[in-house]
Each structure stands twice: as structure tokens, then as C-alpha cells.
């Protein structure tokens, strides 16, 4: 069995990726102008963090290595402005959410790439349906063993992140009844969805070796788990969140994830052990967050006792109070509290469903431009 090389980091620094939607203003549908936008920016030094994605009607914006959520927000806002300016010149608008409310996946044009062609060839319709948009947060890890311990501990908090970020209630002109329909698409992929939990880095190496040998995956990039180690960057990559409509929400979620990672790391240093949640609990809490968002009740213990989401959130805030103050994140936590109370994006999209799905598109585009949630005044 070959050893996996994990790029080590000295501290928990951050790297973030958001997947954005390109919209045709006349129709509100997804608009395949990604290649044209990238071509117009190829000599722009300010556009180094803007990249293609699986379909031509979407782009990815990433950040350099950042020390905190403030740096993440500043980088994303700068790149998003560059994209928005170029998109406007190409007759397009920019939007962010976990899904597009009515665009049909069969109309999407694949970005020319051997990797994307290979994914479609292997998974067919399942890959074609990945007209979905997420937020990915990288956390620098000391080594592989540290990554596995952090991975297992963070699994307890994944449903919380999903509930707060949930922004995909609609799919193909239907209200799915879910807060996050996006997260369910990964469950159809054998190497997607909730992670295979292991107890050590050696166990993870063994798992990857077996997956590669059996041709289940070609590389670790084919593990589309809700959270996974990333060898190249030496990180844990938190992938469960829907892409929220505003950078303000992204920035606040990053502050929360960063605080959780620092908290867990300090607890591990003090000798505390975090056992991963059992599969039944992990899957059930994920489902509850996907179905009901912040209106859910999450299972708190192995006996199966459930607690309303606001109580879970209050406990998280209390445990992270010292760290949020240390990183000057208190305003981010207060903002998340307001989002929970007034409604994440799945609530707002339903509130703004006035004149059909086109009204939802206008709402999401406007939120992205103003960089702030727009709650109904009713």
C-alpha cells in the first residue's frame, strides 16, 4: 500500500471556494457565458481566483490562503465584482444559491475538460444532474493524523452548517419541500454524501488504496464527501454547505467554521478525544437539516433525544464565545443569529415567491448585488 503525501500546515488558515450562477436577465435562466467571461479576463491580474466549473453557466471563485474570515470576505467580494462587471458586458447577471429554481439540467453545456468528460462517461445522468452550487471551506491541518481527528469531530457540526446555509428549496420549477435539495444529489454517487469515517490516517490510507485498486475512484478528488481531507493543500475541506446568496452569509459561515476548528484543535491539544457520530445519527441529523433547515430538531445524544435548532445554536455560541471574541467574530455570530431567527435563504426564497419563479430569480440577484439578506416585510 502506497503512502499518501499530506501537505502539512502550521496553523488553521483558510481557503474558500464558492460556485456562482450566470443568469440571462431576459429569461432568468442559466446562461453559458462562463468561457467568454474567462476569456475576457485572461490578462486581468485581478482575476486569478476566478475559474471554470463543470458547466459553462457557472464559475468558481476561490481565495488565496487567508488568516481569518475578514480576509476571505474581502477576497471574494473583489473577485465577485470583477465577475459581475465582466458578466454585465456579456449581457449576464450573477446569482448565488444552492440550486437554480427552474433551469433544466439537460440544457447545460459541459465545460471542455477530460475530467468532466470522464465523470459524465462514468456516472451518466447522475453527473449531468450536478447543476448545483456549493460553498467549500478549507482548514489547514498539521498532518494527516490531525486531519482525521478534526474531520471526525467536525462531523458533529455538519448538520448545523447545512441548516444555516440551506438555499435550494426549488428544482425544475417545483418546490421540493426541502430546505436543501442540493445536498441530496450527492447521495446518488457511491463516493458522495456523508464521509466514510475512519479512526486514523493509516485507516484512511488503506481505504483510499482499496477504492483506487477496485477502480471505485481514480484519485482522492473523486471523494465528493460532505467533508474530506485534501492532500494537495493539507486541509480538511468542509463541503456540506449550500452556497448562500450573499458574501455576508458566506463570510459569517466561514467565521463559524473557523471558530469550530480552533475550538476542536484546542480541545484535542488539551487531551480531549472526539469520537465520530455513529452513521445513523449523522445521516438522520443531516436529513433533518436538509428537510427542515433551522426549523429542525437535531438529535443531541446516543439515546436519541432531540433538541430544537435554536437551543443547539445557543450551545454552540456559548462554547465558542471566547474564540469568537478573540478573532473579532462576534458580529458574524450575531448576524447568523439574525439569519436563524428571520430565515435563511430557503425561507426568503419562499417568501419572495410572488409572481412565479422569475420573482425568486430577481430576489436572489438583488440579494447578491446588495450583499445582504432581503426578508419579506409581511
Phi and psi in degrees as a GROMACS rama.xvg file:
@    title "Ramachandran Plot"
@    xaxis  label "Phi"
@    yaxis  label "Psi"
@TYPE xy
-77.0563  146.22  UNK-2
-80.8708  143.205  UNK-3
-87.8185  136.866  UNK-4
-94.5367  116.24  UNK-5
-106.455  120.249  UNK-6
-73.291  117.05  UNK-7
-87.311  148.198  UNK-8
-122.624  146.223  UNK-9
-82.963  -21.0885  UNK-10
-146.117  168.478  UNK-11
-85.4748  78.8118  UNK-12
-91.334  171.985  UNK-13
-121.284  147.742  UNK-14
-143.352  135.736  UNK-15
-131.261  143.709  UNK-16
-128.477  133.609  UNK-17
-125.07  140.98  UNK-18
-104.805  118.496  UNK-19
-109.71  158.049  UNK-20
-106.262  140.137  UNK-21
-105.47  126.415  UNK-22
-119.522  138.194  UNK-23
-84.789  116.588  UNK-24
-59.5421  -34.438  UNK-25
-68.3866  -36.6253  UNK-26
-110.234  -23.0272  UNK-27
79.4746  -0.96491  UNK-28
-80.1487  165.022  UNK-29
-63.8348  146.338  UNK-30
-129.514  117.462  UNK-31
-79.5859  61.9889  UNK-32
-107.342  11.2399  UNK-33
-55.3071  -49.9709  UNK-34
-59.402  -38.7167  UNK-35
-66.5904  -39.6121  UNK-36
-64.6257  -47.3484  UNK-37
-62.5239  -38.3314  UNK-38
-64.356  -38.1628  UNK-39
-71.3752  -18.2428  UNK-40
-105.757  5.59734  UNK-41
-64.2855  -23.0211  UNK-42
-105.495  9.73041  UNK-43
-92.7807  113.2  UNK-44
-65.5235  -18.7729  UNK-45
-82.3498  -3.41682  UNK-46
-109.285  20.2664  UNK-47
-68.8222  -16.001  UNK-48
-107.221  23.5067  UNK-49
-116.234  123.998  UNK-50
-136.089  163.227  UNK-51
-75.0295  164.107  UNK-52
-133.542  -174.372  UNK-53
-59.2792  -34.6965  UNK-54
-115.722  153.549  UNK-55
-74.359  -9.72202  UNK-56
-96.4606  15.2861  UNK-57
-140.825  155.622  UNK-58
-134.862  159.459  UNK-59
-113.46  135.136  UNK-60
-113.095  126.782  UNK-61
-120.938  175.656  UNK-62
-119.37  161.183  UNK-63
-71.2864  179.066  UNK-64
-64.8561  126.911  UNK-65
-120.177  152.631  UNK-66
-87.4721  -24.811  UNK-67
-157.811  176.591  UNK-68
-67.2448  -28.6978  UNK-69
-63.5949  -43.0269  UNK-70
-65.5203  -38.3861  UNK-71
-59.1915  -49.4802  UNK-72
-60.7317  -42.9886  UNK-73
-63.2483  -42.4558  UNK-74
-65.1179  -46.3589  UNK-75
-64.7191  -40.0685  UNK-76
-64.4162  -40.4954  UNK-77
-64.3362  -45.1893  UNK-78
-67.3327  -39.0293  UNK-79
-65.1918  -37.3412  UNK-80
-62.8439  -41.9511  UNK-81
-61.4003  -44.7198  UNK-82
-63.3386  -45.7602  UNK-83
-61.571  -41.6621  UNK-84
-63.1755  -43.5883  UNK-85
-69.4025  -39.5449  UNK-86
-61.1108  -40.6873  UNK-87
-60.7993  -40.2107  UNK-88
-65.9872  -23.2366  UNK-89
-102.592  16.577  UNK-90
71.7914  31.7997  UNK-91
-128.97  160.948  UNK-92
-118.619  167.649  UNK-93
-116.051  141.047  UNK-94
-145.064  152.893  UNK-95
-133.674  133.454  UNK-96
-176.122  166.374  UNK-97
-68.0084  -31.8758  UNK-98
-139.159  165.354  UNK-99
-90.1666  136.449  UNK-100
-62.747  -28.9174  UNK-101
-140.127  -7.61645  UNK-102
-59.6643  141.361  UNK-103
-96.1531  130.189  UNK-104
-61.7215  -29.4281  UNK-105
-69.3026  -15.4612  UNK-106
-87.7271  -6.07279  UNK-107
-74.2778  142.922  UNK-108
-102.768  123  UNK-109
-68.2568  141.348  UNK-110
-75.4435  127.903  UNK-111
-59.4141  113.902  UNK-112
-165.214  134.483  UNK-113
-61.1416  -35.3364  UNK-114
-64.8581  -46.142  UNK-115
-66.8267  -39.8205  UNK-116
-61.4601  -40.1961  UNK-117
-65.4869  -40.3079  UNK-118
-63.7327  -42.2757  UNK-119
-67.2756  -39.593  UNK-120
-63.7952  -38.1143  UNK-121
-77.8928  -46.2891  UNK-122
-105.431  -6.6772  UNK-123
50.9724  -124.145  UNK-124
-55.8989  -33.4118  UNK-125
-62.2795  -41.8877  UNK-126
-71.2853  -39.4166  UNK-127
-59.011  -29.6931  UNK-128
-77.4973  -6.21416  UNK-129
-76.8428  45.7675  UNK-130
-85.7105  62.5681  UNK-131
-136.652  161.288  UNK-132
-139.086  123.375  UNK-133
-123.572  173.573  UNK-134
-117.07  124.07  UNK-135
-118.009  129.789  UNK-136
-121.075  120.884  UNK-137
-94.9842  137.032  UNK-138
-123.082  121.177  UNK-139
-63.1732  132.325  UNK-140
-116.51  151.797  UNK-141
-70.2936  -38.16  UNK-142
-167.273  179.629  UNK-143
-61.3932  -42.1621  UNK-144
-63.1198  -42.1593  UNK-145
-60.7833  -39.8149  UNK-146
-61.9105  -42.8695  UNK-147
-66.6484  -42.248  UNK-148
-63.0255  -42.1662  UNK-149
-68.2114  -39.9924  UNK-150
-58.082  -48.527  UNK-151
-64.6835  -38.4304  UNK-152
-71.0564  -41.4808  UNK-153
-66.2786  -24.0099  UNK-154
-56.2326  -30.6703  UNK-155
-64.086  -25.2471  UNK-156
-102.239  -6.05326  UNK-157
-58.2849  -43.5041  UNK-158
-60.2817  -32.0088  UNK-159
-64.0972  -45.0557  UNK-160
-64.5076  -38.7633  UNK-161
-65.5944  -44.4996  UNK-162
-61.8925  -42.9522  UNK-163
-69.6955  -37.0906  UNK-164
-86.8226  -10.5551  UNK-165
-51.4049  121.589  UNK-166
-147.727  31.6792  UNK-167
-136.651  60.0542  UNK-168
-76.7539  -21.1769  UNK-169
-110.646  149.234  UNK-170
-155.52  122.018  UNK-171
54.1762  47.665  UNK-172
63.9947  25.778  UNK-173
-127.734  141.374  UNK-174
-80.7193  114.333  UNK-175
-72.042  -14.0285  UNK-176
81.0379  -2.00342  UNK-177
-103.485  154.976  UNK-178
-76.6256  -39.9255  UNK-179
-129.81  102.466  UNK-180
-82.1687  -26.8033  UNK-181
-53.9401  -44.6533  UNK-182
-65.473  -22.9748  UNK-183
-73.21  -22.2591  UNK-184
-66.5535  -33.1319  UNK-185
-70.9939  -21.224  UNK-186
-66.2772  -20.1374  UNK-187
-78.746  -11.7795  UNK-188
-97.3894  128.1  UNK-189
-55.072  -31.368  UNK-190
-105.663  23.9328  UNK-191
-116.757  178.992  UNK-192
84.4691  -150.729  UNK-193
-68.5018  148.276  UNK-194
-73.6296  154.786  UNK-195
-76.8594  115.988  UNK-196
-89.3009  132.841  UNK-197
-126.732  165.029  UNK-198
-95.7736  -10.093  UNK-199
-158.268  168.473  UNK-200
-66.984  -35.7951  UNK-201
-61.6407  -41.6794  UNK-202
-63.8456  -38.2536  UNK-203
-65.9474  -43.2312  UNK-204
-58.4543  -42.2198  UNK-205
-64.5331  -42.7825  UNK-206
-60.8968  -48.0421  UNK-207
-62.0718  -41.6153  UNK-208
-59.5662  -42.2277  UNK-209
-67.7061  -39.4637  UNK-210
-65.1185  -41.0142  UNK-211
-69.0786  -44.8574  UNK-212
-62.2274  -36.605  UNK-213
-83.2404  0.591419  UNK-214
63.2354  25.5763  UNK-215
-72.6235  -33.3323  UNK-216
-137.818  158.788  UNK-217
-93.417  -33.6916  UNK-218
-154.137  174.412  UNK-219
-63.5987  -19.4067  UNK-220
-63.6024  -19.6893  UNK-221
-82.98  0.467345  UNK-222
-88.8876  95.3361  UNK-223
-92.9295  52.6687  UNK-224
-77.6418  164.164  UNK-225
-64.6097  -25.0237  UNK-226
-152.672  140.104  UNK-227
-156.589  153.743  UNK-228
-70.2316  143.871  UNK-229
-118.286  110.544  UNK-230
-67.1422  -43.4078  UNK-231
-59.4949  -44.6896  UNK-232
-93.6303  -10.0445  UNK-233
65.9026  47.2469  UNK-234
-132.316  167.416  UNK-235
-99.7786  131.234  UNK-236
-109.339  112.208  UNK-237
-87.7831  114.22  UNK-238
-118.846  4.72063  UNK-239
-75.2718  -24.1379  UNK-240
-73.9851  138.279  UNK-241
-64.0587  155.926  UNK-242
-78.1782  115.719  UNK-243
-71.3838  161.858  UNK-244
-72.5587  -18.1296  UNK-245
-126.61  151.042  UNK-246
-67.5022  -30.0705  UNK-247
-57.9064  -42.2763  UNK-248
-70.1555  -40.2724  UNK-249
-58.8604  -50.0903  UNK-250
-57.659  -41.7197  UNK-251
-70.389  -39.7623  UNK-252
-63.5786  -38.35  UNK-253
-63.086  -41.2194  UNK-254
-60.7525  -40.6231  UNK-255
-65.1632  -47.823  UNK-256
-62.9097  -42.5984  UNK-257
-60.3255  -44.7005  UNK-258
-63.6965  -41.3999  UNK-259
-60.6905  -42.8102  UNK-260
-64.9327  -42.5894  UNK-261
-64.695  -42.3168  UNK-262
-59.7463  -49.8659  UNK-263
-63.0775  -42.7428  UNK-264
-59.8119  -41.8931  UNK-265
-69.4849  -36.0004  UNK-266
-65.9112  -41.6177  UNK-267
-62.2931  -40.5117  UNK-268
-63.4139  -32.7591  UNK-269
-80.5583  -3.68562  UNK-270
106.458  -0.848769  UNK-271
-71.7392  143.865  UNK-272
-109.738  136.322  UNK-273
-112.674  111.438  UNK-274
-81.8878  140.296  UNK-275
-66.7196  153.046  UNK-276
-65.5958  146.188  UNK-277
-62.0122  154.655  UNK-278
-58.4054  -39.8365  UNK-279
-63.0793  -38.2302  UNK-280
-72.866  -42.2288  UNK-281
-60.5988  -46.173  UNK-282
-67.8644  -42.2522  UNK-283
-66.6561  -43.6563  UNK-284
-66.6065  -36.318  UNK-285
-62.6385  -44.3878  UNK-286
-61.8368  -43.3728  UNK-287
-62.6478  -40.8705  UNK-288
-66.5319  -40.4199  UNK-289
-64.75  -41.8276  UNK-290
-75.2955  -48.5752  UNK-291
-113.284  -6.28469  UNK-292
59.7016  -137.094  UNK-293
-77.8348  -0.295403  UNK-294
-88.738  3.26847  UNK-295
-80.633  166.855  UNK-296
-111.791  129.497  UNK-297
-102.925  143.681  UNK-298
-72.6471  127.169  UNK-299
-97.404  -25.7869  UNK-300
-144.752  174.503  UNK-301
-71.6084  -13.9367  UNK-302
-78.8534  -15.0775  UNK-303
96.6094  13.1156  UNK-304
-70.4334  131.962  UNK-305
-105.023  148.225  UNK-306
-133.078  136.701  UNK-307
-58.224  145.201  UNK-308
-54.3059  -44.2543  UNK-309
-56.8733  -32.9777  UNK-310
-70.4539  -39.9614  UNK-311
-60.5333  -44.5551  UNK-312
-63.0738  -40.7189  UNK-313
-61.9263  -37.7645  UNK-314
-66.8251  -40.1115  UNK-315
-62.492  -47.0259  UNK-316
-59.065  -42.8413  UNK-317
-63.1788  -43.6881  UNK-318
-69.9178  -24.9372  UNK-319
-103.505  7.07679  UNK-320
-56.1531  -46.9382  UNK-321
-64.2659  -41.5908  UNK-322
-70.4103  -40.876  UNK-323
-63.519  -35.8492  UNK-324
-70.0517  -41.0303  UNK-325
-59.1901  -40.02  UNK-326
-94.7146  6.65516  UNK-327
60.8214  40.3961  UNK-328
-99.4381  5.25061  UNK-329
-56.9076  -38.7878  UNK-330
-67.0601  -33.1659  UNK-331
-66.3619  -41.7115  UNK-332
-66.8721  -38.7381  UNK-333
-63.8148  -38.5399  UNK-334
-64.9141  -43.7194  UNK-335
-60.81  -38.7812  UNK-336
-58.8569  -40.0479  UNK-337
-66.844  -39.6673  UNK-338
-62.6208  -42.9826  UNK-339
-62.8859  -42.3606  UNK-340
-72.6336  -41.3712  UNK-341
-92.5828  -25.5416  UNK-342
127.494  122.561  UNK-343
-65.2903  -176.032  UNK-344
-60.3331  -36.1028  UNK-345
-62.0895  -33.2327  UNK-346
-70.422  -45.637  UNK-347
-65.4987  -39.3861  UNK-348
-61.3823  -41.4819  UNK-349
-69.0467  -35.5361  UNK-350
-64.1932  -33.9844  UNK-351
-93.568  9.58739  UNK-352
-79.3844  86.9948  UNK-353
-107.407  -54.7689  UNK-354
-115.884  37.4935  UNK-355
97.1967  -172.514  UNK-356
-68.5871  -25.7472  UNK-357
-61.7336  -32.5498  UNK-358
-65.792  -35.655  UNK-359
-65.7956  -41.3864  UNK-360
-60.0231  -46.9881  UNK-361
-59.92  -40.7199  UNK-362
-61.8481  -46.1579  UNK-363
-67.7262  -39.6548  UNK-364
-62.9348  -42.9856  UNK-365
-66.6152  -42.1293  UNK-366
-59.1486  -42.6406  UNK-367
-63.3509  -39.5456  UNK-368
-69.8053  -40.5277  UNK-369
-84.3874  -13.8302  UNK-370
57.3597  42.6804  UNK-371
-159.159  142.56  UNK-372
-60.4732  140.521  UNK-373
-115.475  98.672  UNK-374
-84.3217  151.702  UNK-375
-64.4045  146.117  UNK-376
-88.6139  -0.990026  UNK-377
